Amino acid sequence: MLGPINHIAIAVPDLTAAMSLYEKLGADISPAQDLPEHGVTVVFVKLPNTKIELLHPLGDDSPIASFLAKNPSGGIHHLCFEVTDIFGARQKLDESGVRILASGEPKIGAHGSPVLFAHPKDFCGTLVEFEQVTRS
């Protein structure tokens, strides 16, 4: 079921400073994208083998705002694995006793693909995202 790591998400208190750091190191940086449904602004740092997703709160009720309140300097927020079938992944996770957060229904993520998040208590203390990716 698990495919490659799609990205590692890092919550950042200052998105501009974080973007600047990665740009100075020669990384290819995507434009900032607001995702109101998820309460975040995201920027992707494109690397040869994966991506880093920089997360910044979009409003005071953002889950990233509460994360940054506990971790003012920022930090790793979640890992994202690629899956080929989001509904098949949801079924496999359910059969394995892993709880899906929110309604359990996929939402559209930053790449325009369906995503689900697994409860960190069911994944060794790590928030894990699953993103449906179609390989050609």
C-alpha positions as CSV (number, residue, x, y, z in Angstrom):
1,M,0.0,0.0,0.0
2,L,2.7,2.5,0.9
3,G,4.5,4.2,-1.9
4,P,7.4,6.7,-1.8
5,I,7.4,9.6,0.6
6,N,5.8,12.5,-1.3
7,H,6.9,15.2,1.2
8,I,7.9,16.1,4.7
9,A,5.9,18.9,6.1
10,I,7.5,21.5,8.4
11,A,5.5,24.1,10.2
12,V,7.2,27.5,10.1
13,P,6.5,30.7,12.1
14,D,7.9,32.9,9.3
15,L,7.2,31.7,5.8
16,T,9.2,34.3,4.0
17,A,12.3,33.6,6.1
18,A,11.9,29.8,5.6
19,M,11.5,30.3,1.8
20,S,14.6,32.6,1.8
21,L,16.7,30.0,3.6
22,Y,15.9,27.2,1.1
23,E,16.4,29.6,-1.9
24,K,19.8,30.6,-0.6
25,L,20.7,26.9,-0.5
26,G,19.8,26.6,-4.2
27,A,16.4,24.9,-3.9
28,D,13.5,25.3,-6.3
29,I,10.7,27.0,-4.4
30,S,7.0,26.9,-5.5
31,P,4.8,30.0,-5.1
32,A,2.8,30.2,-1.9
33,Q,-0.6,28.7,-2.1
34,D,-3.5,29.3,0.4
35,L,-5.5,26.2,1.3
36,P,-8.5,27.6,3.3
37,E,-10.1,24.1,3.6
38,H,-7.0,23.0,5.5
39,G,-6.3,26.4,7.2
40,V,-2.7,26.7,5.8
41,T,-0.5,28.5,3.4
42,V,1.9,26.0,1.7
43,V,5.1,26.3,-0.2
44,F,6.9,23.4,-1.7
45,V,10.7,23.1,-1.7
46,K,11.5,20.7,-4.6
47,L,14.4,18.3,-4.0
48,P,15.8,15.6,-6.3
49,N,14.2,12.8,-4.2
50,T,11.2,14.4,-2.5
51,K,9.7,17.7,-1.4
52,I,9.6,19.7,1.8
53,E,6.2,21.3,2.4
54,L,6.5,24.5,4.4
55,L,3.3,25.1,6.4
56,H,2.2,28.5,7.7
57,P,-1.1,29.2,9.5
58,L,-3.9,30.7,7.5
59,G,-5.9,32.4,10.2
60,D,-6.0,32.0,14.0
61,D,-8.0,28.8,14.0
62,S,-5.4,27.0,11.8
63,P,-4.2,23.7,13.1
64,I,-0.7,25.0,12.3
65,A,-1.3,28.0,14.7
66,S,-1.8,25.6,17.6
67,F,1.2,23.5,16.5
68,L,3.4,26.7,16.5
69,A,2.0,27.7,19.9
70,K,3.5,24.5,21.3
71,N,6.6,24.7,19.0
72,P,7.4,28.4,18.5
73,S,10.4,27.8,16.4
74,G,8.5,25.4,14.1
75,G,9.2,21.8,13.4
76,I,8.3,18.7,11.5
77,H,4.5,18.5,11.3
78,H,3.8,15.3,9.2
79,L,5.1,12.8,6.7
80,C,3.2,12.2,3.5
81,F,3.2,8.8,1.7
82,E,2.0,8.3,-1.8
83,V,-0.8,5.7,-2.4
84,T,-2.3,4.7,-5.8
85,D,-5.9,4.3,-4.4
86,I,-7.0,6.6,-1.6
87,F,-10.1,4.5,-0.9
88,G,-8.2,1.2,-0.9
89,A,-5.6,2.9,1.5
90,R,-8.4,4.0,3.8
91,Q,-9.8,0.5,3.9
92,K,-6.4,-1.0,4.6
93,L,-5.8,1.5,7.4
94,D,-9.2,0.8,8.9
95,E,-8.5,-3.0,8.8
96,S,-5.2,-2.3,10.5
97,G,-6.9,-0.4,13.3
98,V,-5.6,3.0,12.2
99,R,-8.0,5.9,12.7
100,I,-8.5,8.5,10.0
101,L,-8.8,12.1,11.2
102,A,-11.8,14.4,10.5
103,S,-14.8,12.8,8.7
104,G,-12.7,10.0,7.3
105,E,-13.5,11.2,3.8
106,P,-10.7,12.3,1.5
107,K,-10.1,16.1,1.0
108,I,-8.3,17.7,-1.9
109,G,-4.7,18.6,-0.9
110,A,-2.2,21.1,-2.2
111,H,-1.4,19.0,-5.3
112,G,-5.1,18.8,-6.3
113,S,-5.2,15.1,-5.3
114,P,-7.3,13.4,-2.6
115,V,-5.6,13.1,0.9
116,L,-6.3,11.5,4.2
117,F,-4.6,11.9,7.6
118,A,-4.0,9.1,10.1
119,H,-4.2,9.7,13.8
120,P,-0.7,10.1,15.3
121,K,-1.5,7.8,18.2
122,D,-2.0,5.0,15.7
123,F,1.3,5.8,13.8
124,C,4.0,5.8,16.4
125,G,3.3,9.4,17.5
126,T,3.6,10.8,14.0
127,L,0.9,12.5,12.0
128,V,0.9,10.8,8.6
129,E,-0.8,12.0,5.4
130,F,-1.7,9.7,2.5
131,E,-1.9,11.3,-1.0
132,Q,-3.3,9.6,-4.0
133,V,-0.8,9.8,-6.8
134,T,-1.3,8.5,-10.3
135,R,1.9,7.3,-12.0
136,S,2.2,7.2,-15.7
